[in-house]
């Protein structure tokens, strides 16, 4: 049965919402005061983000292909594996899913946000990415390289030899999980490895909207980096893929 574009976008929305709910959720759990996971550390964060992506793929994969990321969608389109006419609807669904996923994180941890009175940078970091060292040209380079590697690896997974002759369904989510974990552990420490405008911009808007005393600004002077960087990175990845494969 052919799946309609509307249905695909609904699953992109739900899958991205799930990704951000679980991904930003671990950031909240390890950062906010009086949670049972406070201070659990970077390994927990990177592993949980990998599993968050896996859960989103489990939900959306059979229906939309589970891009869950405008950079992945655009990269696939440039590489010739996705119709350009569907790019904008997918991206809108993904961005909206990220927005509502972050909103659920705030509601879920609302008491802990209120209890965190002296860590405005940490609160912002539970929603969106900010650089460890603010040097925007280098930060942009980091996001370009990380996203290029992410999209190139996802494209490579679909090539003959990596794709089994017998369909394995959602088992295909596990290699992507490993990629996200590896990216976080290896390349995530400079900028927080956004690699996904939907994971960053929508949640940043939620931070700007929440009625929380003592919060800082939403980092708008940096907000273009985790949007522009991934889009440049995905285009480079698609170009390299077409050249190599």
Backbone as CSV, one residue per row, in Angstrom:
resi,resn,N_x,N_y,N_z,CA_x,CA_y,CA_z,C_x,C_y,C_z
1,UNK,0.841,-1.186,0.000,0.000,0.000,0.000,0.884,1.246,0.000
2,UNK,0.589,2.160,-0.907,1.370,3.388,-1.001,1.007,4.339,0.143
3,UNK,2.005,4.890,0.773,1.805,5.794,1.894,1.725,7.223,1.367
4,UNK,0.718,7.973,1.779,0.545,9.338,1.312,1.606,10.254,1.914
5,UNK,1.827,11.381,1.248,2.786,12.354,1.763,2.347,12.855,3.137
6,UNK,1.063,13.053,3.327,0.559,13.509,4.630,0.938,12.523,5.731
7,UNK,0.732,11.233,5.480,1.062,10.213,6.467,2.560,10.197,6.751
8,UNK,3.353,10.323,5.708,4.812,10.371,5.891,5.199,11.541,6.785
9,UNK,4.587,12.692,6.543,4.917,13.873,7.339,4.457,13.726,8.784
10,UNK,3.318,13.077,8.985,2.858,12.819,10.351,3.882,11.975,11.101
11,UNK,4.415,10.964,10.434,5.396,10.107,11.098,6.742,10.804,11.262
12,UNK,7.101,11.685,10.340,8.300,12.503,10.553,8.130,13.404,11.777
13,UNK,6.936,13.950,11.929,6.631,14.778,13.098,6.749,13.960,14.384
14,UNK,6.107,12.801,14.424,6.111,11.984,15.631,7.519,11.463,15.915
15,UNK,8.217,11.028,14.876,9.567,10.507,15.065,10.529,11.559,15.577
16,UNK,10.443,12.777,15.021,11.319,13.855,15.478,10.939,14.305,16.876
17,UNK,9.650,14.363,17.163,9.203,14.687,18.523,9.797,13.687,19.516
18,UNK,9.749,12.410,19.177,10.296,11.371,20.053,11.791,11.551,20.236
19,UNK,12.497,11.802,19.142,13.945,12.018,19.186,14.298,13.148,20.148
20,UNK,13.616,14.272,20.028,13.932,15.434,20.859,13.457,15.229,22.295
21,UNK,12.301,14.611,22.481,11.823,14.339,23.842,12.839,13.508,24.613
22,UNK,13.346,12.451,24.003,14.289,11.571,24.689,15.697,12.164,24.722
23,UNK,16.079,12.855,23.655,17.415,13.446,23.611,17.562,14.640,24.525
24,UNK,16.671,15.606,24.406,16.698,16.739,25.335,16.354,16.280,26.747
25,UNK,15.592,15.175,26.825,15.253,14.639,28.140,16.485,14.209,28.918
26,UNK,17.446,13.570,28.240,18.659,13.153,28.954,19.504,14.362,29.327
27,UNK,19.473,15.399,28.496,20.187,16.630,28.854,19.591,17.251,30.116
28,UNK,18.262,17.248,30.202,17.601,17.764,31.402,17.911,16.885,32.609
29,UNK,17.866,15.581,32.410,18.078,14.647,33.522,19.468,14.768,34.117
30,UNK,20.468,15.019,33.282,21.851,15.067,33.768,22.285,16.461,34.209
31,UNK,21.453,17.478,33.936,21.833,18.862,34.217,21.041,19.499,35.342
32,UNK,19.738,19.280,35.367,18.876,20.009,36.293,19.030,19.509,37.731
33,UNK,18.702,20.382,38.657,18.830,20.062,40.071,17.768,19.053,40.520
34,UNK,18.188,18.214,41.450,17.324,17.268,42.172,16.736,16.182,41.272
35,UNK,17.369,15.912,40.135,17.003,14.724,39.365,17.874,13.566,39.825
36,UNK,17.429,12.356,39.587,18.178,11.175,39.999,19.387,10.907,39.094
37,UNK,19.457,11.628,37.943,20.564,11.419,37.012,21.534,12.594,36.991
38,UNK,21.383,13.535,37.911,22.223,14.740,37.926,23.709,14.371,37.903
39,UNK,24.433,14.948,36.944,25.863,14.746,36.859,26.293,13.437,36.234
40,UNK,25.380,12.740,35.566,25.714,11.421,35.005,26.787,11.493,33.927
41,UNK,26.886,12.617,33.207,28.036,12.815,32.349,27.817,12.594,30.861
42,UNK,28.908,12.882,30.116,28.854,12.932,28.644,28.576,11.575,28.017
43,UNK,29.118,10.501,28.596,28.888,9.174,28.023,27.398,8.842,28.050
44,UNK,26.753,9.135,29.158,25.305,8.892,29.255,24.558,9.722,28.221
45,UNK,24.944,10.981,28.070,24.274,11.862,27.115,24.418,11.331,25.689
46,UNK,25.635,10.973,25.287,25.846,10.522,23.906,25.155,9.189,23.639
47,UNK,25.179,8.299,24.604,24.479,7.023,24.418,22.978,7.237,24.327
48,UNK,22.436,8.086,25.198,20.993,8.315,25.197,20.538,8.991,23.905
49,UNK,21.359,9.914,23.374,20.991,10.521,22.097,20.963,9.480,20.977
50,UNK,21.898,8.542,21.010,21.854,7.467,20.015,20.586,6.654,20.124
51,UNK,20.211,6.295,21.341,18.979,5.529,21.535,17.742,6.369,21.203
52,UNK,17.826,7.683,21.426,16.698,8.558,21.073,16.448,8.531,19.571
53,UNK,17.535,8.596,18.804,17.390,8.500,17.351,16.824,7.142,16.970
54,UNK,17.316,6.086,17.602,16.823,4.744,17.319,15.312,4.642,17.530
55,UNK,14.824,5.209,18.632,13.388,5.154,18.911,12.590,5.904,17.856
56,UNK,13.108,7.080,17.426,12.431,7.806,16.364,12.398,7.026,15.074
57,UNK,13.488,6.317,14.772,13.546,5.499,13.552,12.570,4.332,13.633
58,UNK,12.470,3.704,14.797,11.510,2.621,14.955,10.093,3.077,14.621
59,UNK,9.745,4.282,15.037,8.389,4.798,14.822,8.167,5.179,13.365
60,UNK,9.084,5.959,12.812,8.851,6.562,11.497,9.386,5.744,10.330
61,UNK,10.338,4.878,10.598,11.013,4.171,9.516,10.116,3.473,8.512
62,UNK,9.135,2.684,8.954,8.314,1.949,7.995,7.417,2.834,7.121
63,UNK,7.219,4.085,7.519,6.267,4.937,6.823,6.924,6.089,6.058
64,UNK,7.923,6.723,6.656,8.510,7.914,6.027,9.980,7.746,5.660
65,UNK,10.598,6.650,6.107,12.029,6.502,5.934,12.814,7.057,7.094
66,UNK,12.134,7.747,8.006,12.729,8.261,9.254,13.952,9.122,8.997
67,UNK,13.764,10.204,8.248,14.850,11.174,8.104,15.077,11.904,9.426
68,UNK,14.002,12.462,9.998,14.004,13.119,11.310,14.979,14.290,11.396
69,UNK,15.376,14.809,10.251,16.438,15.809,10.204,16.419,16.477,8.830
70,UNK,16.206,17.792,8.750,16.216,18.458,7.442,17.515,18.241,6.666
71,UNK,18.638,18.119,7.379,19.906,17.891,6.693,19.920,16.538,5.996
72,UNK,19.337,15.535,6.617,19.249,14.214,5.989,18.323,14.275,4.779
73,UNK,17.194,14.943,4.932,16.240,15.053,3.823,16.863,15.753,2.626
74,UNK,17.508,16.893,2.857,18.133,17.640,1.765,19.298,16.853,1.174
75,UNK,20.076,16.201,2.021,21.178,15.388,1.526,20.698,14.266,0.630
76,UNK,19.637,13.590,1.033,19.070,12.528,0.195,18.577,13.086,-1.135
77,UNK,17.948,14.265,-1.092,17.429,14.865,-2.325,18.568,15.223,-3.281
78,UNK,19.651,15.800,-2.752,20.790,16.151,-3.595,21.417,14.897,-4.198
79,UNK,21.452,13.818,-3.417,22.039,12.562,-3.890,21.122,11.806,-4.842
80,UNK,19.913,12.310,-5.037,18.980,11.681,-5.975,18.124,10.594,-5.377
81,UNK,18.122,10.472,-4.053,17.365,9.406,-3.423,16.060,9.843,-2.793
82,UNK,15.658,11.109,-3.030,14.433,11.612,-2.421,13.879,12.713,-3.315
83,UNK,12.557,12.731,-3.566,11.983,13.749,-4.458,12.021,15.151,-3.858
84,UNK,12.459,16.118,-4.640,12.563,17.495,-4.161,11.213,18.064,-3.755
85,UNK,10.140,17.627,-4.389,8.823,18.170,-4.072,8.374,17.825,-2.654
86,UNK,8.997,16.809,-2.059,8.624,16.400,-0.701,9.546,16.997,0.362
87,UNK,10.570,17.716,-0.049,11.562,18.213,0.910,10.948,19.206,1.895
88,UNK,10.247,20.215,1.395,9.682,21.230,2.288,8.676,20.651,3.267
89,UNK,7.710,19.816,2.836,6.786,19.226,3.818,7.500,18.407,4.885
90,UNK,8.511,17.643,4.498,9.270,16.865,5.477,9.950,17.793,6.486
91,UNK,10.579,18.852,5.985,11.314,19.753,6.874,10.381,20.466,7.843
92,UNK,9.206,20.868,7.360,8.231,21.508,8.241,7.790,20.542,9.337
93,UNK,7.526,19.290,8.968,7.113,18.285,9.947,8.211,18.058,10.984
94,UNK,9.450,17.994,10.535,10.576,17.763,11.441,10.779,18.938,12.402
95,UNK,10.734,20.149,11.864,10.927,21.329,12.711,9.814,21.447,13.739
96,UNK,8.593,21.149,13.327,7.459,21.212,14.253,7.577,20.135,15.323
97,UNK,8.003,18.942,14.913,8.200,17.861,15.881,9.240,18.216,16.925
98,UNK,10.341,18.852,16.494,11.365,19.271,17.438,10.849,20.290,18.434
99,UNK,10.024,21.206,17.966,9.436,22.235,18.824,8.569,21.604,19.911
100,UNK,7.680,20.722,19.510,6.766,20.127,20.490,7.482,19.123,21.391
101,UNK,8.498,18.435,20.869,9.265,17.523,21.709,9.943,18.252,22.845
102,UNK,10.532,19.424,22.543,11.177,20.217,23.586,10.154,20.772,24.572
103,UNK,8.985,21.116,24.069,7.926,21.574,24.962,7.530,20.510,25.971
104,UNK,7.496,19.253,25.537,7.177,18.155,26.444,8.278,17.962,27.491
105,UNK,9.534,18.167,27.078,10.632,18.070,28.043,10.451,19.093,29.160
106,UNK,10.086,20.317,28.790,9.878,21.353,29.813,8.742,20.975,30.753
107,UNK,7.642,20.482,30.207,6.517,20.093,31.053,6.890,18.923,31.963
108,UNK,7.644,17.986,31.421,8.016,16.784,32.178,8.922,17.138,33.355
109,UNK,9.875,18.036,33.128,10.864,18.393,34.143,10.589,19.765,34.775
110,UNK,9.342,20.215,34.720,9.047,21.577,35.137,9.484,21.877,36.574
111,UNK,9.285,20.947,37.506,9.692,21.189,38.891,11.204,21.297,39.015
112,UNK,11.925,20.559,38.199,13.386,20.571,38.251,13.942,21.826,37.580
113,UNK,13.252,22.316,36.553,13.640,23.616,35.987,13.487,24.718,37.033
114,UNK,12.399,24.673,37.773,12.168,25.686,38.809,13.178,25.566,39.946
115,UNK,13.656,24.347,40.192,14.621,24.139,41.271,16.040,24.526,40.855
116,UNK,16.272,24.690,39.554,17.603,25.038,39.056,17.677,26.551,38.925
117,UNK,18.155,27.201,39.960,18.103,28.662,40.035,19.423,29.354,39.720
118,UNK,20.507,28.583,39.603,21.815,29.214,39.435,22.621,28.630,38.272
119,UNK,21.941,28.101,37.275,22.632,27.493,36.143,21.915,27.829,34.833
120,UNK,21.861,29.119,34.455,21.129,29.496,33.236,21.727,28.897,31.962
121,UNK,23.046,28.749,31.909,23.657,28.122,30.735,23.252,26.658,30.635
122,UNK,23.220,25.989,31.775,22.808,24.593,31.785,21.371,24.411,31.358
123,UNK,20.506,25.307,31.798,19.097,25.241,31.385,18.984,25.390,29.877
124,UNK,19.687,26.360,29.310,19.656,26.525,27.859,20.149,25.262,27.166
125,UNK,21.182,24.630,27.722,21.749,23.434,27.122,20.841,22.228,27.141
126,UNK,19.787,22.275,27.932,18.819,21.171,27.894,17.869,21.294,26.709
127,UNK,17.887,22.439,26.059,17.025,22.647,24.903,17.808,22.623,23.585
128,UNK,18.932,23.299,23.532,19.633,23.489,22.264,21.133,23.464,22.498
129,UNK,21.888,23.562,21.440,23.341,23.486,21.556,23.955,24.880,21.668
130,UNK,25.078,24.923,22.376,25.924,26.110,22.460,27.363,25.625,22.452
131,UNK,28.290,26.428,21.951,29.671,25.947,21.834,30.404,25.945,23.170
132,UNK,31.345,25.028,23.303,32.202,25.022,24.490,33.096,26.257,24.492
133,UNK,33.612,26.622,23.311,34.368,27.853,23.122,33.696,28.619,21.991
134,UNK,33.270,29.833,22.272,32.535,30.622,21.278,33.504,31.210,20.247
135,UNK,33.641,30.496,19.147,34.457,30.932,18.017,33.700,30.483,16.772
136,UNK,32.818,31.348,16.298,31.766,30.921,15.386,32.273,30.306,14.088
137,UNK,33.400,30.784,13.562,33.928,30.178,12.332,34.334,28.732,12.591
138,UNK,35.022,28.505,13.702,35.415,27.139,14.062,34.189,26.312,14.428
139,UNK,33.236,26.925,15.139,31.992,26.215,15.476,31.246,25.796,14.216
140,UNK,31.191,26.700,13.237,30.540,26.377,11.972,31.260,25.226,11.280
141,UNK,32.582,25.267,11.267,33.373,24.189,10.673,33.058,22.862,11.356
142,UNK,32.952,22.886,12.681,32.638,21.665,13.427,31.302,21.082,12.995
143,UNK,30.282,21.917,12.884,28.957,21.438,12.486,28.947,20.947,11.035
144,UNK,29.715,21.612,10.167,29.797,21.170,8.774,30.427,19.789,8.690
145,UNK,31.567,19.611,9.353,32.276,18.333,9.292,31.449,17.212,9.915
146,UNK,30.873,17.467,11.088,30.091,16.439,11.776,28.880,16.023,10.950
147,UNK,28.165,17.001,10.399,26.969,16.669,9.616,27.342,16.001,8.298
148,UNK,28.427,16.446,7.697,28.900,15.800,6.469,29.179,14.318,6.729
149,UNK,29.862,14.024,7.810,30.151,12.635,8.145,28.877,11.860,8.436
150,UNK,27.958,12.468,9.185,26.690,11.807,9.511,25.925,11.433,8.250
151,UNK,25.700,12.405,7.370,24.884,12.159,6.176,25.604,11.213,5.221
152,UNK,26.921,11.360,5.091,27.670,10.450,4.217,27.558,9.007,4.710
153,UNK,27.667,8.803,6.014,27.553,7.454,6.557,26.151,6.882,6.359
154,UNK,25.123,7.723,6.530,23.754,7.245,6.319,23.535,6.879,4.854
155,UNK,24.055,7.708,3.951,23.970,7.381,2.524,24.728,6.097,2.216
156,UNK,25.904,5.934,2.823,26.708,4.739,2.574,26.013,3.477,3.067
157,UNK,25.231,3.601,4.143,24.511,2.441,4.667,23.534,1.858,3.644
158,UNK,23.055,2.714,2.751,22.052,2.274,1.784,22.668,1.649,0.533
159,UNK,24.000,1.631,0.431,24.638,1.112,-0.770,24.641,-0.405,-0.762
160,UNK,24.748,-0.992,-1.950,24.798,-2.442,-2.079,26.037,-2.961,-1.365
161,UNK,25.839,-4.006,-0.592,26.925,-4.535,0.225,26.709,-4.224,1.692
162,UNK,26.166,-3.037,1.970,25.770,-2.706,3.334,24.314,-3.060,3.590
163,UNK,23.508,-3.039,2.523,22.090,-3.354,2.655,21.875,-4.840,2.420
164,UNK,21.302,-5.575,3.376,21.110,-7.015,3.213,20.110,-7.320,2.095
165,UNK,20.296,-8.468,1.471,19.359,-8.888,0.431,17.980,-9.172,1.021
166,UNK,17.953,-9.686,2.240,16.694,-9.940,2.921,16.413,-8.770,3.853
167,UNK,15.241,-8.154,3.705,14.924,-6.977,4.515,14.934,-7.297,5.998
168,UNK,15.546,-6.428,6.776,15.639,-6.630,8.212,14.803,-5.620,8.997
169,UNK,13.969,-4.870,8.293,13.071,-3.947,8.968,13.800,-2.959,9.854
170,UNK,13.338,-2.860,11.092,13.870,-1.842,11.993,15.265,-2.150,12.511
171,UNK,15.812,-3.329,12.185,17.195,-3.603,12.562,18.123,-2.571,11.931
172,UNK,17.678,-1.964,10.831,18.464,-0.905,10.201,18.664,0.298,11.091
173,UNK,17.882,0.409,12.174,18.043,1.532,13.104,19.315,1.405,13.925
174,UNK,19.815,0.194,14.128,20.962,-0.002,15.010,22.259,0.589,14.464
175,UNK,22.561,0.449,13.164,23.763,1.130,12.668,23.695,2.646,12.831
176,UNK,22.521,3.232,12.626,22.376,4.677,12.796,22.581,5.055,14.261
177,UNK,22.091,4.222,15.173,22.319,4.454,16.599,23.804,4.490,16.906
178,UNK,24.544,3.527,16.358,25.985,3.477,16.585,26.675,4.704,16.005
179,UNK,26.207,5.175,14.847,26.787,6.371,14.227,26.595,7.582,15.138
180,UNK,25.380,7.762,15.656,25.098,8.918,16.517,25.951,8.870,17.783
181,UNK,26.074,7.695,18.378,26.916,7.571,19.573,28.372,7.903,19.252
182,UNK,28.863,7.358,18.153,30.246,7.613,17.769,30.482,9.089,17.497
183,UNK,29.550,9.716,16.792,29.682,11.137,16.490,29.724,11.963,17.766
184,UNK,28.855,11.639,18.719,28.815,12.382,19.964,30.096,12.248,20.766
185,UNK,30.609,11.018,20.854,31.810,10.777,21.638,33.054,11.371,20.978
186,UNK,33.104,11.354,19.645,34.304,11.787,18.937,34.278,13.261,18.538
187,UNK,33.124,13.740,18.058,33.051,15.070,17.462,32.060,16.004,18.161
188,UNK,31.465,15.537,19.247,30.397,16.329,19.856,30.821,17.326,20.904
189,UNK,32.069,17.255,21.335,32.463,18.034,22.513,32.709,19.508,22.232
190,UNK,32.785,19.913,20.976,33.041,21.326,20.672,31.765,22.151,20.642
191,UNK,30.740,21.632,19.968,29.502,22.399,19.797,28.266,21.702,20.354
192,UNK,28.412,20.472,20.825,27.234,19.722,21.246,26.604,18.945,20.109
193,UNK,27.271,18.891,18.981,26.892,18.119,17.775,25.405,18.178,17.449
194,UNK,24.927,19.376,17.086,23.532,19.506,16.680,23.257,18.624,15.460
195,UNK,23.955,18.888,14.358,23.852,18.121,13.108,22.418,18.056,12.574
196,UNK,21.541,18.857,13.148,20.123,18.720,12.842,19.397,20.009,13.239
197,UNK,18.994,20.828,12.255,18.278,22.065,12.588,17.002,21.826,13.395
198,UNK,16.326,20.704,13.162,15.086,20.426,13.887,15.354,20.117,15.354
199,UNK,16.538,19.591,15.653,16.895,19.298,17.029,17.283,20.569,17.787
200,UNK,17.601,21.644,17.047,18.155,22.829,17.697,17.218,24.043,17.665
201,UNK,16.690,24.392,16.506,15.973,25.656,16.379,14.625,25.641,17.087
202,UNK,13.830,24.588,16.887,12.544,24.504,17.572,12.686,24.497,19.080
203,UNK,13.571,23.651,19.636,13.798,23.686,21.081,14.324,25.034,21.581
204,UNK,15.125,25.721,20.784,15.603,27.049,21.185,14.419,28.011,21.313
205,UNK,13.452,27.882,20.412,12.246,28.720,20.493,11.451,28.418,21.757
206,UNK,11.391,27.130,22.146,10.714,26.784,23.394,11.400,27.451,24.578
207,UNK,12.733,27.423,24.596,13.468,28.094,25.676,13.114,29.570,25.741
208,UNK,12.970,30.199,24.573,12.627,31.619,24.548,11.221,31.873,25.091
209,UNK,10.345,30.890,24.972,8.943,31.072,25.346,8.621,30.684,26.784
210,UNK,9.414,29.805,27.383,9.036,29.298,28.707,9.105,30.403,29.770
211,UNK,8.141,30.424,30.685,8.101,31.458,31.733,8.942,31.043,32.935
212,UNK,10.268,31.073,32.761,11.167,30.592,33.802,12.035,31.731,34.320
213,UNK,11.943,31.995,35.599,12.731,33.070,36.206,14.213,32.699,36.220
214,UNK,15.047,33.677,35.952,16.479,33.458,36.036,17.111,32.839,34.815
215,UNK,16.310,32.565,33.784,16.920,31.986,32.588,17.707,33.069,31.842
216,UNK,18.652,32.656,31.027,19.442,33.572,30.228,18.770,33.786,28.871
217,UNK,19.409,34.585,28.005,18.894,34.713,26.644,19.031,33.374,25.934
218,UNK,18.392,33.246,24.788,18.323,31.954,24.094,19.452,31.727,23.096
219,UNK,20.485,32.536,23.164,21.653,32.322,22.317,21.400,32.561,20.845
220,UNK,20.595,33.571,20.541,20.221,33.794,19.139,21.413,34.198,18.272
221,UNK,22.431,34.811,18.865,23.593,35.198,18.066,24.354,33.977,17.549
222,UNK,24.141,32.834,18.202,24.773,31.583,17.775,23.823,30.696,16.982
223,UNK,22.546,30.967,17.030,21.529,30.028,16.544,21.652,29.682,15.071
224,UNK,22.284,30.549,14.280,22.432,30.264,12.852,23.452,29.150,12.589
225,UNK,24.395,28.951,13.501,25.452,27.958,13.281,24.895,26.535,13.172
226,UNK,24.048,26.075,14.136,23.517,24.717,14.027,22.395,24.572,12.999
227,UNK,22.106,25.626,12.263,21.176,25.529,11.131,21.953,25.538,9.810
228,UNK,22.795,26.547,9.626,23.549,26.681,8.383,24.611,25.591,8.257
229,UNK,25.318,25.300,9.358,26.360,24.287,9.322,25.868,22.934,8.827
230,UNK,24.809,22.374,9.412,24.300,21.102,8.922,23.838,21.124,7.468
231,UNK,23.282,22.251,7.011,22.813,22.291,5.623,23.996,22.304,4.647
232,UNK,25.083,22.995,5.010,26.287,22.940,4.173,26.885,21.539,4.231
233,UNK,26.928,20.967,5.429,27.498,19.640,5.595,26.779,18.573,4.805
234,UNK,25.448,18.648,4.783,24.688,17.625,4.053,24.912,17.736,2.554
235,UNK,25.050,18.973,2.052,25.317,19.156,0.624,26.689,18.597,0.258
236,UNK,27.686,18.839,1.108,29.013,18.276,0.865,28.977,16.759,0.894
237,UNK,28.242,16.197,1.847,28.142,14.741,1.950,27.525,14.140,0.698
238,UNK,26.454,14.761,0.223,25.802,14.248,-0.982,26.736,14.334,-2.191
239,UNK,27.477,15.447,-2.289,28.416,15.589,-3.397,29.520,14.545,-3.352
240,UNK,30.072,14.304,-2.173,31.123,13.290,-2.020,30.563,11.909,-2.327
241,UNK,29.342,11.646,-1.855,28.713,10.336,-2.124,28.553,10.096,-3.612
242,UNK,28.065,11.111,-4.340,27.884,10.951,-5.781,29.222,10.756,-6.485
243,UNK,30.261,11.418,-5.998,31.588,11.293,-6.594,32.183,9.920,-6.337
244,UNK,32.014,9.413,-5.110,32.667,8.169,-4.723,31.887,6.936,-5.170
245,UNK,30.569,6.979,-4.994,29.766,5.802,-5.269,29.118,5.811,-6.642
